[in-house]
């Protein structure tokens, strides 16, 4: 296709047309090129600087009449280019709806071919006879025009059983008995009545809702039933390993206030005090040895006099029941062996 010199030079004219339709003149960017659509018909493209329209282009189509020496603007529009940021494809409202979206006053669109429903009566195949059969159905209420199909019934049963009123909820697992044995369970008709019922206990959290027969709660009519053993293992205790509380233990067996640091635990109580050595000496047991006369040992022997001499100033008085021996210390007896005779 031969180029048109008049239309090729009409860049300023096309730019001015794009600025007139744009929100601001600055939204029209640089010239990106021209495309020859047909004889005496050329489209000029300009970059779009509008925020949120990345990759879009201002498209202005110009033309001229035969033997004309001036260009005329045909249209100016904003079109997406290669790699442009586009919105999601439009979806009809009837297809966007999800369970729970229907509010007060909203009406769902009619679906004559709903796969979840089927005719409530068996069609005869004759359209005239089928239309005539709808008269007693509607006026006498002998049946419903459409009822649940097997697909709709199976989907309903699976949804109810997996929901918050099925057997796997926390309340059902902790219940002492199932809803099948509860006096407040109202049965329902049809095939779903074999698995589900309606709770009629105002004290139950499931009051007025459909529950499975193996569901349960704490408002069972027989609350004196023995609890059944749980099939779930007991949870492991939660231990916070990241928190450590430092406690200093004194030598006398007591505990200081929590939070004492390790530096305090290694320091003596009083600098230059001999109380630690005195405590150790007091706790050392007195050992009875068969060989008397060694320094620092208390001697237990058959002769009371020798025991008094070994005891020194701290020996018991001679007026005791057994001369030379005081009341035996349990710690000493255990350390030295059998008690002296």
C-alpha angles and dihedrals in degrees: 000000000000118000121247111225094194094053093041090058093049093093095118091049091052092046092053090051091051092050090053093057095039121091091240129008090240090066089075110082136182125329110265099187144279134270124206105225098176142327109320090357121108132169121211120202127207130186117255117230096184114126112253095023101092111170095013122130136206106235120199121180119203131185141175135209120248112287088005121143098201134064126233127206113240101179142339119205140156111244132176117255131202110312093007120163105254134185121244117275113275114259121197116251092244090059095044094058118108131186108286096027095098111099136184110303095013118128124202116229116255116257111196091184098047105157091210092065136058134183114286091222132042112260115231095212094245109106092205093051092046092052090049090051091059091067098071090037092059101034101038096032091226091152142341121272092230131020136180115295120216089260093054093045094051093047091050093050092049092047094049094044093051093043133088092284097056131098099270101066121112092248093050093050091050095045119111094220139014127254090249089075096041119109092216094064112109113204121229128215128248133034093314090061090075091069107019141048140169121261114231100180113114091201092057122091086226096057111147095008134107112258132182119250091246093049119106147181141179094270096073115149089237101050091160091071116122113256114254118232113263118246091210119088118245112263118253116252116261112239122188103218093175095069119074123179115205115219124181117214117211122220091247090063098257128120129238124221114294117264099046109151126233090251092064092050093060097049122091118244098240123015112235094009119132095208092110092056091045092052091050091049092049092050094050109103122234108243121211112221130193090226111066125201102058116129119258096015125111109223123219110196141152090258112078094200094060090052091054092050091050093047094056120187093347094059119119122259121269092239092079121111090257113040115238095009128092128196105308116246111233090220092053094046091051092049097045100042126236118019116257118262 
